[in-house]
Amino acid sequence: MKESTALNSMQIILHAGDAREATTEALNALKEFDISKARECLKKADEEIVEAHKAQTVELQREANGENPEFTVLLTHAQDTCMTVNSEINITKNLL
């Protein structure tokens, strides 16, 4: 596995994980009817998921530039995590 692919994969996972944590905090705040805290947590989740998407975009741009993509379990896990958390954020926004 290319080191750059591994590093980007880990960046995706780390930022998506931070976004998931912030989303969970938002849901917990909603349980307590603390709307302002929920909004604050979702803002943090949005910021983190954007960073995860930026790291994912690096890999997509490599392929668009003609580099052969390297499909690894780690990158697949990273992309899955990113998209799952993105869905969790969207659901939480709708609940808010």
N, C-alpha and C positions, 0 to 999 in steps of 0.2 A: 504494500500500500504506500502511495506517495505520502510523504510527511505533510505536505500542504493539504491533501484531502483529509487526513486524520485531524489536523489542527482545525480546519474549517468545520468538520463534523462535530468536533468537541465544542466549538463556539456555538454552533446551532443548538446543541443539546443543553449547554449551560444557560444560554439566554432564554431558550424555550422553557427550561426548568424554572428559571426566575420568574418568567411570565406566568407559569402555572401556579407558583407559590403566591404571587400577587393576586391572581384570579381567585384562588382559594380564600385568601384574606378578604377579598371583596364579597364573596359569597357568605362568609362568616359575618361580615358587617351587615349584609342584607338581612340575615337572620335576626339581628339585633335592631333592625330598622335604622341603622346608622348610614343614611344615604350619602352623606358627604364623605365618610371614610371609604365607602364602596366606590365612589367615583374616583377618589384619590388612588385607590389600589388599582382600579382599571386603567387609570392613566399610566401608572408604572408598568402594568402588564402590556399595554400598547407599546410603550417605549422598548421593552425587552423583546417583544415579538418582532418589532421592526429590525432590531439588531440581529436576531436569528435569521430573518429573511435576507438581510444584507450578506451574511455569511453564505447562505444557500445560493444567492445570486452569483457569487464568485464562481461556484462550481458550474452553474448554468452558463455563465459567460465563457468559461473555458471550453465547454462543448460547442457553443456557438462560434467560437474562434477556430474551430477545427481540431482541437485537441481531443484525443480519444477519451471518452469518459471512463472513469474507474468506478465501477459499481462495487461497493463493499457493504457488508452487513452494518458496519458502523454508520456509513452515510445513509443507508436505507433507514436505519433506526432514527437517525437525526431528522431526516425529512418527515418521517411518520410522526415523531414527537412534535415537531414544529406545526404540522397541519392539525394534529389533534388538539394541541393547546390553542391554536387559532380558533378552532371550533368552540372550545370551552369559553374563550373570551367572548365570542359572539353570542353564545347562549346567555352568559352572565349579563352582557349588555342588555339583552332583551328582557331579562328578569328585572333589571334595574328600571 
